[in-house]
Amino acid sequence: MSVEPVKEVWQGKTVWEGVVHVFDLEGHPRATRAYAWSHLVGDTGERRRFYAVLHLGGIRSPLDAVRAAIVAERRAAR
């Protein structure tokens, strides 16, 4: 496992900044790696949301994983 710092900026503003844990996988039929991170949510910051994204398709880096999660979250909120 390793830890990678990630900062996603959109239109000059930081959308997300933190660390992503990178795990090598064994036994998965297609993915060789996974990315995981969490962040505080809500107005009070008392809850934590956890994310895990497989290294598949267009996901080739911790930044790709964070971007995909942000897009999926925004689409679900519509």
mmCIF file of the N, C-alpha and C atoms, coordinates in Angstrom:
data_MODEL
# 
_entry.id   MODEL 
# 
loop_
_atom_site.group_PDB 
_atom_site.id 
_atom_site.type_symbol 
_atom_site.label_atom_id 
_atom_site.label_alt_id 
_atom_site.label_comp_id 
_atom_site.label_asym_id 
_atom_site.label_entity_id 
_atom_site.label_seq_id 
_atom_site.pdbx_PDB_ins_code 
_atom_site.Cartn_x 
_atom_site.Cartn_y 
_atom_site.Cartn_z 
_atom_site.occupancy 
_atom_site.B_iso_or_equiv 
_atom_site.pdbx_formal_charge 
_atom_site.auth_seq_id 
_atom_site.auth_comp_id 
_atom_site.auth_asym_id 
_atom_site.auth_atom_id 
_atom_site.pdbx_PDB_model_num 
ATOM 1   N N  . MET A 1 1  ? 0.843   -1.175  0.000   1.00 0.00 ? 1  MET A N  1 
ATOM 2   C CA . MET A 1 1  ? 0.000   0.000   0.000   1.00 0.00 ? 1  MET A CA 1 
ATOM 3   C C  . MET A 1 1  ? 0.888   1.239   0.000   1.00 0.00 ? 1  MET A C  1 
ATOM 4   N N  . SER A 1 2  ? 0.417   2.256   -0.697  1.00 0.00 ? 2  SER A N  1 
ATOM 5   C CA . SER A 1 2  ? 1.079   3.555   -0.660  1.00 0.00 ? 2  SER A CA 1 
ATOM 6   C C  . SER A 1 2  ? 0.018   4.636   -0.489  1.00 0.00 ? 2  SER A C  1 
ATOM 7   N N  . VAL A 1 3  ? 0.466   5.825   -0.201  1.00 0.00 ? 3  VAL A N  1 
ATOM 8   C CA . VAL A 1 3  ? -0.434  6.959   -0.015  1.00 0.00 ? 3  VAL A CA 1 
ATOM 9   C C  . VAL A 1 3  ? 0.018   8.067   -0.960  1.00 0.00 ? 3  VAL A C  1 
ATOM 10  N N  . GLU A 1 4  ? -0.936  8.599   -1.731  1.00 0.00 ? 4  GLU A N  1 
ATOM 11  C CA . GLU A 1 4  ? -0.627  9.640   -2.710  1.00 0.00 ? 4  GLU A CA 1 
ATOM 12  C C  . GLU A 1 4  ? -1.432  10.904  -2.398  1.00 0.00 ? 4  GLU A C  1 
ATOM 13  N N  . PRO A 1 5  ? -0.775  12.053  -2.328  1.00 0.00 ? 5  PRO A N  1 
ATOM 14  C CA . PRO A 1 5  ? -1.528  13.304  -2.167  1.00 0.00 ? 5  PRO A CA 1 
ATOM 15  C C  . PRO A 1 5  ? -2.228  13.653  -3.478  1.00 0.00 ? 5  PRO A C  1 
ATOM 16  N N  . VAL A 1 6  ? -3.467  14.129  -3.379  1.00 0.00 ? 6  VAL A N  1 
ATOM 17  C CA . VAL A 1 6  ? -4.249  14.492  -4.562  1.00 0.00 ? 6  VAL A CA 1 
ATOM 18  C C  . VAL A 1 6  ? -4.913  15.837  -4.313  1.00 0.00 ? 6  VAL A C  1 
ATOM 19  N N  . LYS A 1 7  ? -4.868  16.677  -5.326  1.00 0.00 ? 7  LYS A N  1 
ATOM 20  C CA . LYS A 1 7  ? -5.578  17.953  -5.278  1.00 0.00 ? 7  LYS A CA 1 
ATOM 21  C C  . LYS A 1 7  ? -6.291  18.119  -6.609  1.00 0.00 ? 7  LYS A C  1 
ATOM 22  N N  . GLU A 1 8  ? -7.603  18.198  -6.571  1.00 0.00 ? 8  GLU A N  1 
ATOM 23  C CA . GLU A 1 8  ? -8.402  18.395  -7.781  1.00 0.00 ? 8  GLU A CA 1 
ATOM 24  C C  . GLU A 1 8  ? -8.897  19.831  -7.807  1.00 0.00 ? 8  GLU A C  1 
ATOM 25  N N  . VAL A 1 9  ? -8.552  20.522  -8.880  1.00 0.00 ? 9  VAL A N  1 
ATOM 26  C CA . VAL A 1 9  ? -8.929  21.928  -9.052  1.00 0.00 ? 9  VAL A CA 1 
ATOM 27  C C  . VAL A 1 9  ? -9.827  22.031  -10.275 1.00 0.00 ? 9  VAL A C  1 
ATOM 28  N N  . TRP A 1 10 ? -10.930 22.762  -10.136 1.00 0.00 ? 10 TRP A N  1 
ATOM 29  C CA . TRP A 1 10 ? -11.855 22.982  -11.248 1.00 0.00 ? 10 TRP A CA 1 
ATOM 30  C C  . TRP A 1 10 ? -12.129 24.472  -11.331 1.00 0.00 ? 10 TRP A C  1 
ATOM 31  N N  . GLN A 1 11 ? -11.872 25.047  -12.467 1.00 0.00 ? 11 GLN A N  1 
ATOM 32  C CA . GLN A 1 11 ? -12.074 26.471  -12.720 1.00 0.00 ? 11 GLN A CA 1 
ATOM 33  C C  . GLN A 1 11 ? -11.406 27.334  -11.648 1.00 0.00 ? 11 GLN A C  1 
ATOM 34  N N  . GLY A 1 12 ? -10.193 26.965  -11.301 1.00 0.00 ? 12 GLY A N  1 
ATOM 35  C CA . GLY A 1 12 ? -9.400  27.735  -10.365 1.00 0.00 ? 12 GLY A CA 1 
ATOM 36  C C  . GLY A 1 12 ? -9.712  27.532  -8.897  1.00 0.00 ? 12 GLY A C  1 
ATOM 37  N N  . LYS A 1 13 ? -10.663 26.647  -8.592  1.00 0.00 ? 13 LYS A N  1 
ATOM 38  C CA . LYS A 1 13 ? -11.027 26.387  -7.196  1.00 0.00 ? 13 LYS A CA 1 
ATOM 39  C C  . LYS A 1 13 ? -10.728 24.944  -6.828  1.00 0.00 ? 13 LYS A C  1 
ATOM 40  N N  . THR A 1 14 ? -10.238 24.744  -5.613  1.00 0.00 ? 14 THR A N  1 
ATOM 41  C CA . THR A 1 14 ? -9.966  23.391  -5.140  1.00 0.00 ? 14 THR A CA 1 
ATOM 42  C C  . THR A 1 14 ? -11.293 22.707  -4.829  1.00 0.00 ? 14 THR A C  1 
ATOM 43  N N  . VAL A 1 15 ? -11.547 21.594  -5.517  1.00 0.00 ? 15 VAL A N  1 
ATOM 44  C CA . VAL A 1 15 ? -12.774 20.824  -5.328  1.00 0.00 ? 15 VAL A CA 1 
ATOM 45  C C  . VAL A 1 15 ? -12.576 19.776  -4.236  1.00 0.00 ? 15 VAL A C  1 
ATOM 46  N N  . TRP A 1 16 ? -11.386 19.163  -4.224  1.00 0.00 ? 16 TRP A N  1 
ATOM 47  C CA . TRP A 1 16 ? -11.067 18.161  -3.208  1.00 0.00 ? 16 TRP A CA 1 
ATOM 48  C C  . TRP A 1 16 ? -9.556  18.109  -3.045  1.00 0.00 ? 16 TRP A C  1 
ATOM 49  N N  . GLU A 1 17 ? -9.130  17.965  -1.787  1.00 0.00 ? 17 GLU A N  1 
ATOM 50  C CA . GLU A 1 17 ? -7.708  17.813  -1.510  1.00 0.00 ? 17 GLU A CA 1 
ATOM 51  C C  . GLU A 1 17 ? -7.550  16.852  -0.342  1.00 0.00 ? 17 GLU A C  1 
ATOM 52  N N  . GLY A 1 18 ? -6.667  15.899  -0.495  1.00 0.00 ? 18 GLY A N  1 
ATOM 53  C CA . GLY A 1 18 ? -6.430  14.929  0.565   1.00 0.00 ? 18 GLY A CA 1 
ATOM 54  C C  . GLY A 1 18 ? -5.472  13.856  0.098   1.00 0.00 ? 18 GLY A C  1 
ATOM 55  N N  . VAL A 1 19 ? -5.508  12.722  0.781   1.00 0.00 ? 19 VAL A N  1 
ATOM 56  C CA . VAL A 1 19 ? -4.644  11.610  0.409   1.00 0.00 ? 19 VAL A CA 1 
ATOM 57  C C  . VAL A 1 19 ? -5.497  10.430  -0.040  1.00 0.00 ? 19 VAL A C  1 
ATOM 58  N N  . VAL A 1 20 ? -4.977  9.719   -1.021  1.00 0.00 ? 20 VAL A N  1 
ATOM 59  C CA . VAL A 1 20 ? -5.632  8.520   -1.548  1.00 0.00 ? 20 VAL A CA 1 
ATOM 60  C C  . VAL A 1 20 ? -4.711  7.343   -1.266  1.00 0.00 ? 20 VAL A C  1 
ATOM 61  N N  . HIS A 1 21 ? -5.271  6.303   -0.676  1.00 0.00 ? 21 HIS A N  1 
ATOM 62  C CA . HIS A 1 21 ? -4.522  5.082   -0.392  1.00 0.00 ? 21 HIS A CA 1 
ATOM 63  C C  . HIS A 1 21 ? -4.603  4.188   -1.631  1.00 0.00 ? 21 HIS A C  1 
ATOM 64  N N  . VAL A 1 22 ? -3.459  3.690   -2.053  1.00 0.00 ? 22 VAL A N  1 
ATOM 65  C CA . VAL A 1 22 ? -3.365  2.858   -3.254  1.00 0.00 ? 22 VAL A CA 1 
ATOM 66  C C  . VAL A 1 22 ? -3.030  1.440   -2.811  1.00 0.00 ? 22 VAL A C  1 
ATOM 67  N N  . PHE A 1 23 ? -3.894  0.494   -3.182  1.00 0.00 ? 23 PHE A N  1 
ATOM 68  C CA . PHE A 1 23 ? -3.736  -0.905  -2.787  1.00 0.00 ? 23 PHE A CA 1 
ATOM 69  C C  . PHE A 1 23 ? -3.530  -1.775  -4.016  1.00 0.00 ? 23 PHE A C  1 
ATOM 70  N N  . ASP A 1 24 ? -2.560  -2.656  -3.973  1.00 0.00 ? 24 ASP A N  1 
ATOM 71  C CA . ASP A 1 24 ? -2.426  -3.686  -5.001  1.00 0.00 ? 24 ASP A CA 1 
ATOM 72  C C  . ASP A 1 24 ? -3.387  -4.812  -4.656  1.00 0.00 ? 24 ASP A C  1 
ATOM 73  N N  . LEU A 1 25 ? -4.064  -5.332  -5.669  1.00 0.00 ? 25 LEU A N  1 
ATOM 74  C CA . LEU A 1 25 ? -5.052  -6.395  -5.461  1.00 0.00 ? 25 LEU A CA 1 
ATOM 75  C C  . LEU A 1 25 ? -4.526  -7.728  -5.972  1.00 0.00 ? 25 LEU A C  1 
ATOM 76  N N  . GLU A 1 26 ? -4.931  -8.779  -5.313  1.00 0.00 ? 26 GLU A N  1 
ATOM 77  C CA . GLU A 1 26 ? -4.662  -10.143 -5.769  1.00 0.00 ? 26 GLU A CA 1 
ATOM 78  C C  . GLU A 1 26 ? -5.984  -10.874 -5.885  1.00 0.00 ? 26 GLU A C  1 
ATOM 79  N N  . GLY A 1 27 ? -6.160  -11.602 -6.952  1.00 0.00 ? 27 GLY A N  1 
ATOM 80  C CA . GLY A 1 27 ? -7.340  -12.429 -7.101  1.00 0.00 ? 27 GLY A CA 1 
ATOM 81  C C  . GLY A 1 27 ? -8.533  -11.743 -7.748  1.00 0.00 ? 27 GLY A C  1 
ATOM 82  N N  . HIS A 1 28 ? -8.463  -10.464 -8.032  1.00 0.00 ? 28 HIS A N  1 
ATOM 83  C CA . HIS A 1 28 ? -9.572  -9.818  -8.723  1.00 0.00 ? 28 HIS A CA 1 
ATOM 84  C C  . HIS A 1 28 ? -9.483  -10.199 -10.207 1.00 0.00 ? 28 HIS A C  1 
ATOM 85  N N  . PRO A 1 29 ? -10.606 -10.506 -10.838 1.00 0.00 ? 29 PRO A N  1 
ATOM 86  C CA . PRO A 1 29 ? -10.550 -10.975 -12.221 1.00 0.00 ? 29 PRO A CA 1 
ATOM 87  C C  . PRO A 1 29 ? -10.018 -9.954  -13.230 1.00 0.00 ? 29 PRO A C  1 
ATOM 88  N N  . ARG A 1 30 ? -10.140 -8.653  -12.939 1.00 0.00 ? 30 ARG A N  1 
ATOM 89  C CA . ARG A 1 30 ? -9.688  -7.654  -13.921 1.00 0.00 ? 30 ARG A CA 1 
ATOM 90  C C  . ARG A 1 30 ? -8.810  -6.549  -13.338 1.00 0.00 ? 30 ARG A C  1 
ATOM 91  N N  . ALA A 1 31 ? -9.055  -6.137  -12.115 1.00 0.00 ? 31 ALA A N  1 
ATOM 92  C CA . ALA A 1 31 ? -8.314  -5.007  -11.544 1.00 0.00 ? 31 ALA A CA 1 
ATOM 93  C C  . ALA A 1 31 ? -7.084  -5.481  -10.781 1.00 0.00 ? 31 ALA A C  1 
ATOM 94  N N  . THR A 1 32 ? -6.008  -4.756  -10.933 1.00 0.00 ? 32 THR A N  1 
ATOM 95  C CA . THR A 1 32 ? -4.776  -5.074  -10.209 1.00 0.00 ? 32 THR A CA 1 
ATOM 96  C C  . THR A 1 32 ? -4.524  -4.104  -9.061  1.00 0.00 ? 32 THR A C  1 
ATOM 97  N N  . ARG A 1 33 ? -5.364  -3.061  -8.989  1.00 0.00 ? 33 ARG A N  1 
ATOM 98  C CA . ARG A 1 33 ? -5.147  -2.001  -7.996  1.00 0.00 ? 33 ARG A CA 1 
ATOM 99  C C  . ARG A 1 33 ? -6.494  -1.387  -7.612  1.00 0.00 ? 33 ARG A C  1 
ATOM 100 N N  . ALA A 1 34 ? -6.530  -0.794  -6.424  1.00 0.00 ? 34 ALA A N  1 
ATOM 101 C CA . ALA A 1 34 ? -7.722  -0.063  -5.966  1.00 0.00 ? 34 ALA A CA 1 
ATOM 102 C C  . ALA A 1 34 ? -7.266  1.207   -5.262  1.00 0.00 ? 34 ALA A C  1 
ATOM 103 N N  . TYR A 1 35 ? -8.135  2.213   -5.280  1.00 0.00 ? 35 TYR A N  1 
ATOM 104 C CA . TYR A 1 35 ? -7.871  3.499   -4.646  1.00 0.00 ? 35 TYR A CA 1 
ATOM 105 C C  . TYR A 1 35 ? -8.947  3.744   -3.598  1.00 0.00 ? 35 TYR A C  1 
ATOM 106 N N  . ALA A 1 36 ? -8.551  4.238   -2.431  1.00 0.00 ? 36 ALA A N  1 
ATOM 107 C CA . ALA A 1 36 ? -9.522  4.467   -1.358  1.00 0.00 ? 36 ALA A CA 1 
ATOM 108 C C  . ALA A 1 36 ? -9.169  5.747   -0.596  1.00 0.00 ? 36 ALA A C  1 
ATOM 109 N N  . TRP A 1 37 ? -10.224 6.456   -0.150  1.00 0.00 ? 37 TRP A N  1 
ATOM 110 C CA . TRP A 1 37 ? -10.047 7.670   0.637   1.00 0.00 ? 37 TRP A CA 1 
ATOM 111 C C  . TRP A 1 37 ? -11.359 7.977   1.341   1.00 0.00 ? 37 TRP A C  1 
ATOM 112 N N  . SER A 1 38 ? -11.332 8.961   2.203   1.00 0.00 ? 38 SER A N  1 
ATOM 113 C CA . SER A 1 38 ? -12.548 9.406   2.878   1.00 0.00 ? 38 SER A CA 1 
ATOM 114 C C  . SER A 1 38 ? -12.461 10.901  3.103   1.00 0.00 ? 38 SER A C  1 
ATOM 115 N N  . HIS A 1 39 ? -13.616 11.484  3.423   1.00 0.00 ? 39 HIS A N  1 
ATOM 116 C CA . HIS A 1 39 ? -13.626 12.892  3.814   1.00 0.00 ? 39 HIS A CA 1 
ATOM 117 C C  . HIS A 1 39 ? -14.864 13.162  4.669   1.00 0.00 ? 39 HIS A C  1 
ATOM 118 N N  . LEU A 1 40 ? -14.785 14.225  5.437   1.00 0.00 ? 40 LEU A N  1 
ATOM 119 C CA . LEU A 1 40 ? -15.901 14.626  6.295   1.00 0.00 ? 40 LEU A CA 1 
ATOM 120 C C  . LEU A 1 40 ? -16.984 15.247  5.432   1.00 0.00 ? 40 LEU A C  1 
ATOM 121 N N  . VAL A 1 41 ? -18.251 14.981  5.796   1.00 0.00 ? 41 VAL A N  1 
ATOM 122 C CA . VAL A 1 41 ? -19.381 15.523  5.047   1.00 0.00 ? 41 VAL A CA 1 
ATOM 123 C C  . VAL A 1 41 ? -20.365 16.181  5.994   1.00 0.00 ? 41 VAL A C  1 
ATOM 124 N N  . GLY A 1 42 ? -21.231 16.986  5.425   1.00 0.00 ? 42 GLY A N  1 
ATOM 125 C CA . GLY A 1 42 ? -22.261 17.644  6.213   1.00 0.00 ? 42 GLY A CA 1 
ATOM 126 C C  . GLY A 1 42 ? -21.775 18.970  6.769   1.00 0.00 ? 42 GLY A C  1 
ATOM 127 N N  . ASP A 1 43 ? -22.724 19.754  7.222   1.00 0.00 ? 43 ASP A N  1 
ATOM 128 C CA . ASP A 1 43 ? -22.413 21.082  7.752   1.00 0.00 ? 43 ASP A CA 1 
ATOM 129 C C  . ASP A 1 43 ? -21.566 21.029  9.011   1.00 0.00 ? 43 ASP A C  1 
ATOM 130 N N  . THR A 1 44 ? -21.769 20.004  9.822   1.00 0.00 ? 44 THR A N  1 
ATOM 131 C CA . THR A 1 44 ? -21.030 19.918  11.085  1.00 0.00 ? 44 THR A CA 1 
ATOM 132 C C  . THR A 1 44 ? -19.747 19.108  10.950  1.00 0.00 ? 44 THR A C  1 
ATOM 133 N N  . GLY A 1 45 ? -19.586 18.407  9.834   1.00 0.00 ? 45 GLY A N  1 
ATOM 134 C CA . GLY A 1 45 ? -18.380 17.607  9.627   1.00 0.00 ? 45 GLY A CA 1 
ATOM 135 C C  . GLY A 1 45 ? -18.282 16.432  10.583  1.00 0.00 ? 45 GLY A C  1 
ATOM 136 N N  . GLU A 1 46 ? -19.437 15.958  11.050  1.00 0.00 ? 46 GLU A N  1 
ATOM 137 C CA . GLU A 1 46 ? -19.441 14.850  12.009  1.00 0.00 ? 46 GLU A CA 1 
ATOM 138 C C  . GLU A 1 46 ? -19.514 13.483  11.336  1.00 0.00 ? 46 GLU A C  1 
ATOM 139 N N  . ARG A 1 47 ? -19.839 13.451  10.068  1.00 0.00 ? 47 ARG A N  1 
ATOM 140 C CA . ARG A 1 47 ? -19.932 12.182  9.352   1.00 0.00 ? 47 ARG A CA 1 
ATOM 141 C C  . ARG A 1 47 ? -18.772 12.066  8.372   1.00 0.00 ? 47 ARG A C  1 
ATOM 142 N N  . ARG A 1 48 ? -18.406 10.845  8.088   1.00 0.00 ? 48 ARG A N  1 
ATOM 143 C CA . ARG A 1 48 ? -17.314 10.593  7.153   1.00 0.00 ? 48 ARG A CA 1 
ATOM 144 C C  . ARG A 1 48 ? -17.848 9.725   6.023   1.00 0.00 ? 48 ARG A C  1 
ATOM 145 N N  . ARG A 1 49 ? -17.510 10.070  4.797   1.00 0.00 ? 49 ARG A N  1 
ATOM 146 C CA . ARG A 1 49 ? -17.885 9.282   3.632   1.00 0.00 ? 49 ARG A CA 1 
ATOM 147 C C  . ARG A 1 49 ? -16.638 8.583   3.105   1.00 0.00 ? 49 ARG A C  1 
ATOM 148 N N  . PHE A 1 50 ? -16.783 7.305   2.778   1.00 0.00 ? 50 PHE A N  1 
ATOM 149 C CA . PHE A 1 50 ? -15.668 6.493   2.304   1.00 0.00 ? 50 PHE A CA 1 
ATOM 150 C C  . PHE A 1 50 ? -15.860 6.161   0.824   1.00 0.00 ? 50 PHE A C  1 
ATOM 151 N N  . TYR A 1 51 ? -14.757 6.132   0.100   1.00 0.00 ? 51 TYR A N  1 
ATOM 152 C CA . TYR A 1 51 ? -14.762 5.851   -1.325  1.00 0.00 ? 51 TYR A CA 1 
ATOM 153 C C  . TYR A 1 51 ? -13.756 4.744   -1.624  1.00 0.00 ? 51 TYR A C  1 
ATOM 154 N N  . ALA A 1 52 ? -14.090 3.908   -2.597  1.00 0.00 ? 52 ALA A N  1 
ATOM 155 C CA . ALA A 1 52 ? -13.163 2.896   -3.116  1.00 0.00 ? 52 ALA A CA 1 
ATOM 156 C C  . ALA A 1 52 ? -13.436 2.771   -4.613  1.00 0.00 ? 52 ALA A C  1 
ATOM 157 N N  . VAL A 1 53 ? -12.402 2.887   -5.408  1.00 0.00 ? 53 VAL A N  1 
ATOM 158 C CA . VAL A 1 53 ? -12.533 2.852   -6.864  1.00 0.00 ? 53 VAL A CA 1 
ATOM 159 C C  . VAL A 1 53 ? -11.479 1.891   -7.404  1.00 0.00 ? 53 VAL A C  1 
ATOM 160 N N  . LEU A 1 54 ? -11.916 1.013   -8.312  1.00 0.00 ? 54 LEU A N  1 
ATOM 161 C CA . LEU A 1 54 ? -10.987 0.063   -8.929  1.00 0.00 ? 54 LEU A CA 1 
ATOM 162 C C  . LEU A 1 54 ? -10.213 0.704   -10.081 1.00 0.00 ? 54 LEU A C  1 
ATOM 163 N N  . HIS A 1 55 ? -9.010  0.221   -10.283 1.00 0.00 ? 55 HIS A N  1 
ATOM 164 C CA . HIS A 1 55 ? -8.134  0.645   -11.383 1.00 0.00 ? 55 HIS A CA 1 
ATOM 165 C C  . HIS A 1 55 ? -8.595  -0.101  -12.635 1.00 0.00 ? 55 HIS A C  1 
ATOM 166 N N  . LEU A 1 56 ? -9.671  0.412   -13.259 1.00 0.00 ? 56 LEU A N  1 
ATOM 167 C CA . LEU A 1 56 ? -10.263 -0.204  -14.449 1.00 0.00 ? 56 LEU A CA 1 
ATOM 168 C C  . LEU A 1 56 ? -10.677 0.884   -15.431 1.00 0.00 ? 56 LEU A C  1 
ATOM 169 N N  . GLY A 1 57 ? -10.801 0.522   -16.697 1.00 0.00 ? 57 GLY A N  1 
ATOM 170 C CA . GLY A 1 57 ? -11.279 1.473   -17.692 1.00 0.00 ? 57 GLY A CA 1 
ATOM 171 C C  . GLY A 1 57 ? -10.401 2.705   -17.734 1.00 0.00 ? 57 GLY A C  1 
ATOM 172 N N  . GLY A 1 58 ? -11.022 3.869   -17.590 1.00 0.00 ? 58 GLY A N  1 
ATOM 173 C CA . GLY A 1 58 ? -10.293 5.122   -17.631 1.00 0.00 ? 58 GLY A CA 1 
ATOM 174 C C  . GLY A 1 58 ? -9.629  5.504   -16.325 1.00 0.00 ? 58 GLY A C  1 
ATOM 175 N N  . ILE A 1 59 ? -9.780  4.686   -15.310 1.00 0.00 ? 59 ILE A N  1 
ATOM 176 C CA . ILE A 1 59 ? -9.187  4.982   -14.003 1.00 0.00 ? 59 ILE A CA 1 
ATOM 177 C C  . ILE A 1 59 ? -7.767  4.430   -13.995 1.00 0.00 ? 59 ILE A C  1 
ATOM 178 N N  . ARG A 1 60 ? -6.791  5.320   -14.082 1.00 0.00 ? 60 ARG A N  1 
ATOM 179 C CA . ARG A 1 60 ? -5.388  4.921   -14.164 1.00 0.00 ? 60 ARG A CA 1 
ATOM 180 C C  . ARG A 1 60 ? -4.515  5.547   -13.085 1.00 0.00 ? 60 ARG A C  1 
ATOM 181 N N  . SER A 1 61 ? -5.123  6.369   -12.211 1.00 0.00 ? 61 SER A N  1 
ATOM 182 C CA . SER A 1 61 ? -4.334  7.053   -11.184 1.00 0.00 ? 61 SER A CA 1 
ATOM 183 C C  . SER A 1 61 ? -5.247  7.449   -10.022 1.00 0.00 ? 61 SER A C  1 
ATOM 184 N N  . PRO A 1 62 ? -4.661  7.812   -8.892  1.00 0.00 ? 62 PRO A N  1 
ATOM 185 C CA . PRO A 1 62 ? -5.483  8.309   -7.785  1.00 0.00 ? 62 PRO A CA 1 
ATOM 186 C C  . PRO A 1 62 ? -6.316  9.531   -8.187  1.00 0.00 ? 62 PRO A C  1 
ATOM 187 N N  . LEU A 1 63 ? -5.757  10.422  -8.984  1.00 0.00 ? 63 LEU A N  1 
ATOM 188 C CA . LEU A 1 63 ? -6.511  11.594  -9.432  1.00 0.00 ? 63 LEU A CA 1 
ATOM 189 C C  . LEU A 1 63 ? -7.697  11.191  -10.304 1.00 0.00 ? 63 LEU A C  1 
ATOM 190 N N  . ASP A 1 64 ? -7.506  10.228  -11.199 1.00 0.00 ? 64 ASP A N  1 
ATOM 191 C CA . ASP A 1 64 ? -8.616  9.719   -12.009 1.00 0.00 ? 64 ASP A CA 1 
ATOM 192 C C  . ASP A 1 64 ? -9.727  9.177   -11.120 1.00 0.00 ? 64 ASP A C  1 
ATOM 193 N N  . ALA A 1 65 ? -9.360  8.444   -10.064 1.00 0.00 ? 65 ALA A N  1 
ATOM 194 C CA . ALA A 1 65 ? -10.348 7.860   -9.157  1.00 0.00 ? 65 ALA A CA 1 
ATOM 195 C C  . ALA A 1 65 ? -11.150 8.953   -8.450  1.00 0.00 ? 65 ALA A C  1 
ATOM 196 N N  . VAL A 1 66 ? -10.465 9.981   -7.963  1.00 0.00 ? 66 VAL A N  1 
ATOM 197 C CA . VAL A 1 66 ? -11.151 11.087  -7.290  1.00 0.00 ? 66 VAL A CA 1 
ATOM 198 C C  . VAL A 1 66 ? -12.078 11.798  -8.263  1.00 0.00 ? 66 VAL A C  1 
ATOM 199 N N  . ARG A 1 67 ? -11.601 12.080  -9.454  1.00 0.00 ? 67 ARG A N  1 
ATOM 200 C CA . ARG A 1 67 ? -12.438 12.745  -10.458 1.00 0.00 ? 67 ARG A CA 1 
ATOM 201 C C  . ARG A 1 67 ? -13.691 11.935  -10.778 1.00 0.00 ? 67 ARG A C  1 
ATOM 202 N N  . ALA A 1 68 ? -13.538 10.626  -10.947 1.00 0.00 ? 68 ALA A N  1 
ATOM 203 C CA . ALA A 1 68 ? -14.681 9.764   -11.252 1.00 0.00 ? 68 ALA A CA 1 
ATOM 204 C C  . ALA A 1 68 ? -15.695 9.782   -10.115 1.00 0.00 ? 68 ALA A C  1 
ATOM 205 N N  . ALA A 1 69 ? -15.227 9.775   -8.875  1.00 0.00 ? 69 ALA A N  1 
ATOM 206 C CA . ALA A 1 69 ? -16.135 9.803   -7.726  1.00 0.00 ? 69 ALA A CA 1 
ATOM 207 C C  . ALA A 1 69 ? -16.874 11.132  -7.653  1.00 0.00 ? 69 ALA A C  1 
ATOM 208 N N  . ILE A 1 70 ? -16.177 12.231  -7.930  1.00 0.00 ? 70 ILE A N  1 
ATOM 209 C CA . ILE A 1 70 ? -16.817 13.548  -7.906  1.00 0.00 ? 70 ILE A CA 1 
ATOM 210 C C  . ILE A 1 70 ? -17.911 13.615  -8.976  1.00 0.00 ? 70 ILE A C  1 
ATOM 211 N N  . VAL A 1 71 ? -17.607 13.162  -10.177 1.00 0.00 ? 71 VAL A N  1 
ATOM 212 C CA . VAL A 1 71 ? -18.588 13.183  -11.262 1.00 0.00 ? 71 VAL A CA 1 
ATOM 213 C C  . VAL A 1 71 ? -19.790 12.308  -10.903 1.00 0.00 ? 71 VAL A C  1 
ATOM 214 N N  . ALA A 1 72 ? -19.552 11.104  -10.401 1.00 0.00 ? 72 ALA A N  1 
ATOM 215 C CA . ALA A 1 72 ? -20.659 10.200  -10.041 1.00 0.00 ? 72 ALA A CA 1 
ATOM 216 C C  . ALA A 1 72 ? -21.530 10.799  -8.948  1.00 0.00 ? 72 ALA A C  1 
ATOM 217 N N  . GLU A 1 73 ? -20.898 11.439  -7.973  1.00 0.00 ? 73 GLU A N  1 
ATOM 218 C CA . GLU A 1 73 ? -21.646 12.062  -6.880  1.00 0.00 ? 73 GLU A CA 1 
ATOM 219 C C  . GLU A 1 73 ? -22.511 13.216  -7.386  1.00 0.00 ? 73 GLU A C  1 
ATOM 220 N N  . ARG A 1 74 ? -21.965 14.024  -8.276  1.00 0.00 ? 74 ARG A N  1 
ATOM 221 C CA . ARG A 1 74 ? -22.723 15.151  -8.838  1.00 0.00 ? 74 ARG A CA 1 
ATOM 222 C C  . ARG A 1 74 ? -23.893 14.656  -9.682  1.00 0.00 ? 74 ARG A C  1 
ATOM 223 N N  . ARG A 1 75 ? -23.678 13.610  -10.462 1.00 0.00 ? 75 ARG A N  1 
ATOM 224 C CA . ARG A 1 75 ? -24.757 13.058  -11.283 1.00 0.00 ? 75 ARG A CA 1 
ATOM 225 C C  . ARG A 1 75 ? -25.875 12.488  -10.421 1.00 0.00 ? 75 ARG A C  1 
ATOM 226 N N  . ALA A 1 76 ? -25.505 11.842  -9.320  1.00 0.00 ? 76 ALA A N  1 
ATOM 227 C CA . ALA A 1 76 ? -26.505 11.245  -8.425  1.00 0.00 ? 76 ALA A CA 1 
ATOM 228 C C  . ALA A 1 76 ? -27.321 12.321  -7.716  1.00 0.00 ? 76 ALA A C  1 
ATOM 229 N N  . ALA A 1 77 ? -26.747 13.505  -7.525  1.00 0.00 ? 77 ALA A N  1 
ATOM 230 C CA . ALA A 1 77 ? -27.426 14.583  -6.821  1.00 0.00 ? 77 ALA A CA 1 
ATOM 231 C C  . ALA A 1 77 ? -28.468 15.286  -7.702  1.00 0.00 ? 77 ALA A C  1 
ATOM 232 N N  . ARG A 1 78 ? -28.434 15.051  -8.989  1.00 0.00 ? 78 ARG A N  1 
ATOM 233 C CA . ARG A 1 78 ? -29.394 15.711  -9.917  1.00 0.00 ? 78 ARG A CA 1 
ATOM 234 C C  . ARG A 1 78 ? -30.783 15.203  -9.747  1.00 0.00 ? 78 ARG A C  1 
# 
